[in-house]
Amino acid sequence: MSSGIELGWRRSSYSGTEGDNCVEVAATEQAVYVRDSKNLARPAFAVGREGWGRFVSFAANA
């Protein structure tokens, strides 16, 4: 992510309490960014807000 946008990352409420399974998200008006907080060397990826909404709806009903 080289856009220079400062993101406010939030950890998933489903992430483990011992530092495992840590997924973090940060939302902007254009997209939702997702990263693995255990490996910050890997780049975050962005999903459009509409696509993110569909994913969250799917996951909630799974």
C-alpha positions in Angstrom: 0.0 0.0 0.0 2.0 3.0 -1.2 -0.7 5.6 -1.3 0.4 7.2 2.0 -3.0 7.0 3.5 -2.9 6.8 7.3 -5.2 3.9 8.3 -6.8 3.2 11.7 -6.5 -0.5 12.0 -8.9 -2.5 14.1 -8.4 -6.1 15.2 -11.1 -8.6 14.5 -13.2 -9.6 17.6 -12.7 -13.2 16.5 -8.9 -12.9 16.6 -7.2 -15.1 19.3 -6.2 -13.5 22.6 -2.7 -15.0 22.5 -1.6 -13.2 19.3 -2.7 -15.9 16.9 -5.3 -15.6 14.1 -5.0 -11.8 14.0 -6.8 -10.2 11.2 -7.1 -6.4 11.2 -9.2 -4.1 9.0 -9.2 -0.4 8.3 -12.0 1.3 6.4 -11.9 4.4 4.2 -14.6 5.9 2.1 -13.4 4.0 -1.0 -12.3 0.6 0.4 -11.7 -1.7 3.3 -8.1 -2.8 3.9 -7.3 -6.2 5.4 -4.0 -7.4 6.8 -2.5 -10.2 8.9 -1.0 -8.4 11.9 1.3 -11.4 12.6 3.2 -10.7 9.4 3.3 -7.0 8.6 5.9 -7.6 5.9 3.0 -8.9 3.7 1.1 -6.1 2.1 -2.5 -5.4 3.1 -5.1 -5.9 0.4 -8.1 -3.7 -0.4 -11.7 -4.7 -1.1 -14.4 -2.3 -2.3 -16.9 -1.4 0.3 -19.7 -3.1 -1.6 -17.7 -6.3 -1.9 -16.8 -6.1 1.8 -20.4 -5.8 2.7 -21.3 -8.9 0.7 -18.4 -10.8 2.4 -19.5 -9.8 5.9 -23.1 -10.7 5.1 -22.0 -14.1 3.8 -19.8 -14.8 6.8 -22.5 -13.8 9.3 -24.9 -16.3 7.7 -22.4 -19.2 7.3 
